[in-house]
Amino acid sequence: MRHEDQRPPAAVLFDALGADYEKAFAHAPAHLSALEWLIERLPPTARALDVGSGTGRPTAAALIEAGHTVLGVDVSPVMVELATRQVPEAEFHCGDIRDLPFEADSFDGVCVFFSLLQMPRAEQSALMRRLALALKPGGHLVLATVPADVEDIEVTFMGQPVRATSFSEEDFTGMVEAAGLTVLSRHSTTFAPDHPSATPEPHLFLHCRRDETGR
């Protein structure tokens, strides 16, 4: 049995938050809009990957409702248990996305909503390159982050201490483009999570495509 301090920090954080995270974020308008954008561009019965799938709602649930197949990956056992119960039609895997192998050209769509923030910048960049290759040519990817020029700083998130790393908006966009994706549009907003310990935070959403000839 691993000691608590040996578990991935994201697992510790999201095990503690559980269903409170869904309540705080599930109805964020920009998140729902990004999901709608992706679903409109997926082929029928598409295969989608949800990175940091959380409780399964709203992302996996919306994709399943639209008739697609979903693989969700989350490092938190509590989140995976909740997602499996709430969206039983999807497949959820408990593990670190950085450790999982993916075949090239295997997904029609990929979602990466706020799931990079506890990774070093080099690991965020490496993961984005792997996800771009896992996406079929012509496939689409939506992702979101909290844009900020910070590295390994301690913050309080929904009452829980956490260390976070991010990029400025321009640098984050550049990192995604360097991974082999075309950023078709981006949307910046401020969102106040529905939680007594939460404060308004900036959110950046990118709508991307892997071009037919791009690598």
C-alpha positions as CSV (number, residue, x, y, z in Angstrom):
1,M,0.0,0.0,0.0
2,R,1.4,3.4,-1.0
3,H,1.7,6.1,1.6
4,E,-0.6,9.1,1.2
5,D,2.3,11.4,0.4
6,Q,3.5,9.0,-2.4
7,R,0.2,9.2,-4.3
8,P,-0.1,11.7,-7.1
9,P,-1.1,15.1,-5.7
10,A,-4.1,15.3,-8.1
11,A,-5.4,12.0,-6.7
12,V,-5.2,13.3,-3.1
13,L,-6.9,16.5,-4.1
14,F,-9.8,15.1,-6.1
15,D,-10.4,12.2,-3.8
16,A,-11.0,14.8,-1.1
17,L,-13.3,17.0,-3.4
18,G,-15.4,14.1,-4.8
19,A,-18.9,15.1,-5.8
20,D,-18.3,18.7,-4.6
21,Y,-16.2,19.3,-7.7
22,E,-19.1,18.4,-10.0
23,K,-21.5,20.7,-8.1
24,A,-19.0,23.6,-8.4
25,F,-18.1,23.2,-12.1
26,A,-20.6,21.1,-13.9
27,H,-22.7,24.0,-15.1
28,A,-19.9,26.3,-16.3
29,P,-21.2,27.9,-19.5
30,A,-17.8,27.9,-21.3
31,H,-17.3,24.2,-20.6
32,L,-20.7,23.3,-21.9
33,S,-20.1,25.5,-24.9
34,A,-16.8,23.7,-25.7
35,L,-18.5,20.4,-25.4
36,E,-21.2,21.4,-27.8
37,W,-18.6,22.6,-30.2
38,L,-16.8,19.3,-30.1
39,I,-20.0,17.2,-30.4
40,E,-21.1,19.2,-33.5
41,R,-17.8,18.2,-35.2
42,L,-17.6,14.5,-34.3
43,P,-18.6,11.8,-36.8
44,P,-21.4,9.4,-35.9
45,T,-20.5,6.9,-33.2
46,A,-17.2,8.6,-32.6
47,R,-14.5,7.4,-30.1
48,A,-13.7,10.1,-27.6
49,L,-11.1,10.4,-24.8
50,D,-11.8,12.4,-21.7
51,V,-8.6,13.3,-19.9
52,G,-9.2,13.9,-16.2
53,S,-12.8,12.6,-16.5
54,G,-13.8,13.5,-12.9
55,T,-17.3,12.4,-12.0
56,G,-18.3,11.8,-15.6
57,R,-20.5,14.8,-15.7
58,P,-20.9,16.9,-17.8
59,T,-18.3,15.7,-20.3
60,A,-18.6,11.9,-20.6
61,A,-22.3,12.1,-20.0
62,A,-22.8,14.6,-22.9
63,L,-20.7,12.6,-25.3
64,I,-22.6,9.4,-24.4
65,E,-25.9,11.1,-24.8
66,A,-24.8,12.2,-28.3
67,G,-24.2,8.6,-29.3
68,H,-20.4,8.3,-28.9
69,T,-18.1,5.9,-27.2
70,V,-16.1,7.3,-24.3
71,L,-12.9,6.4,-22.5
72,G,-12.4,8.5,-19.4
73,V,-9.1,8.5,-17.5
74,D,-8.7,9.9,-14.0
75,V,-6.0,9.6,-11.3
76,S,-8.5,9.7,-8.5
77,P,-10.2,6.4,-7.5
78,V,-13.1,8.4,-5.8
79,M,-13.8,10.2,-9.1
80,V,-13.6,7.0,-11.2
81,E,-16.1,5.3,-8.8
82,L,-18.5,8.2,-9.1
83,A,-18.1,8.4,-12.9
84,T,-18.7,4.7,-13.3
85,R,-21.9,4.9,-11.3
86,Q,-23.2,8.1,-12.9
87,V,-22.3,7.3,-16.5
88,P,-22.2,3.5,-16.7
89,E,-22.3,3.5,-20.5
90,A,-18.8,4.9,-20.6
91,E,-15.5,3.2,-19.8
92,F,-13.4,4.7,-17.0
93,H,-9.8,3.9,-16.1
94,C,-8.1,4.9,-12.9
95,G,-4.5,5.9,-13.7
96,D,-2.1,8.6,-14.6
97,I,-2.6,9.7,-18.2
98,R,1.1,10.2,-18.5
99,D,1.7,6.5,-18.0
100,L,-0.9,5.1,-20.3
101,P,0.0,4.1,-23.9
102,F,-2.3,5.2,-26.7
103,E,-2.2,4.0,-30.3
104,A,-1.7,6.7,-33.0
105,D,-4.9,7.9,-34.8
106,S,-7.2,6.2,-32.3
107,F,-9.6,8.9,-31.2
108,D,-12.0,11.1,-33.1
109,G,-12.2,13.6,-30.2
110,V,-10.3,14.5,-27.1
111,C,-11.3,16.5,-24.0
112,V,-8.7,18.0,-21.6
113,F,-10.6,20.2,-19.2
114,F,-8.3,21.6,-16.4
115,S,-6.3,18.3,-16.1
116,L,-2.8,19.6,-16.8
117,L,-2.4,22.1,-13.9
118,Q,-0.6,19.8,-11.5
119,M,2.0,18.7,-14.1
120,P,5.4,20.5,-14.7
121,R,5.4,22.5,-18.0
122,A,7.6,19.9,-19.8
123,E,5.2,17.1,-18.9
124,Q,2.2,19.2,-20.1
125,S,4.0,19.8,-23.4
126,A,4.9,16.1,-23.7
127,L,1.4,14.9,-23.0
128,M,-0.1,17.3,-25.5
129,R,2.2,15.9,-28.2
130,R,1.0,12.4,-27.3
131,L,-2.6,13.4,-27.3
132,A,-2.2,15.1,-30.7
133,L,-0.8,11.9,-32.2
134,A,-3.6,9.8,-30.6
135,L,-6.1,12.0,-32.4
136,K,-7.1,10.9,-35.9
137,P,-6.2,13.3,-38.7
138,G,-9.0,15.8,-38.9
139,G,-10.1,15.0,-35.4
140,H,-10.8,17.7,-32.8
141,L,-9.6,18.4,-29.3
142,V,-11.0,20.9,-26.7
143,L,-9.0,21.8,-23.6
144,A,-9.1,24.3,-20.8
145,T,-6.7,25.7,-18.3
146,V,-6.3,28.5,-15.8
147,P,-3.9,30.8,-17.7
148,A,-1.1,32.2,-15.5
149,D,2.6,32.5,-15.7
150,V,3.3,30.3,-12.6
151,E,5.4,27.3,-11.9
152,D,4.9,25.0,-8.9
153,I,3.2,27.5,-6.6
154,E,1.0,26.6,-3.7
155,V,-2.7,27.7,-4.0
156,T,-5.9,26.9,-2.2
157,F,-8.5,25.3,-4.4
158,M,-12.0,24.8,-2.9
159,G,-10.5,24.7,0.5
160,Q,-7.7,22.3,-0.4
161,P,-4.0,23.1,-0.7
162,V,-2.5,22.3,-4.1
163,R,0.6,23.1,-6.1
164,A,-0.1,24.4,-9.6
165,T,1.8,25.1,-12.8
166,S,0.5,26.9,-15.8
167,F,1.4,29.1,-18.8
168,S,0.3,32.6,-19.9
169,E,-2.5,32.6,-22.4
170,E,-0.1,33.1,-25.3
171,D,2.4,30.6,-24.1
172,F,-0.3,28.0,-23.5
173,T,-1.6,28.5,-27.0
174,G,1.9,28.2,-28.4
175,M,2.5,25.0,-26.5
176,V,-0.6,23.4,-28.0
177,E,0.3,24.5,-31.5
178,A,3.8,23.1,-31.1
179,A,2.2,19.8,-30.2
180,G,0.9,19.6,-33.7
181,L,-2.6,21.0,-33.3
182,T,-4.3,23.9,-35.1
183,V,-6.0,26.3,-32.6
184,L,-9.2,27.2,-34.4
185,S,-10.5,29.5,-31.7
186,R,-10.0,30.4,-28.1
187,H,-12.2,31.8,-25.5
188,S,-11.2,33.6,-22.3
189,T,-13.7,34.0,-19.4
190,T,-14.0,34.3,-15.7
191,F,-15.9,31.7,-13.7
192,A,-17.0,31.6,-10.1
193,P,-17.3,28.0,-8.9
194,D,-20.3,27.1,-6.8
195,H,-18.4,26.5,-3.6
196,P,-18.1,28.6,-0.4
197,S,-14.3,28.4,-0.5
198,A,-13.9,29.2,-4.2
199,T,-13.1,32.5,-5.8
200,P,-13.6,33.7,-9.4
201,E,-10.8,32.4,-11.6
202,P,-9.8,33.1,-15.2
203,H,-10.4,30.2,-17.7
204,L,-9.0,29.7,-21.2
205,F,-10.7,27.3,-23.6
206,L,-9.0,26.3,-26.8
207,H,-10.9,24.6,-29.7
208,C,-8.4,22.6,-31.8
209,R,-8.0,20.3,-34.8
210,R,-5.3,17.9,-35.9
211,D,-5.0,18.7,-39.6
212,E,-5.1,15.9,-42.1
213,T,-1.5,16.2,-43.0
214,G,-0.2,17.5,-39.7
215,R,2.0,15.6,-37.3
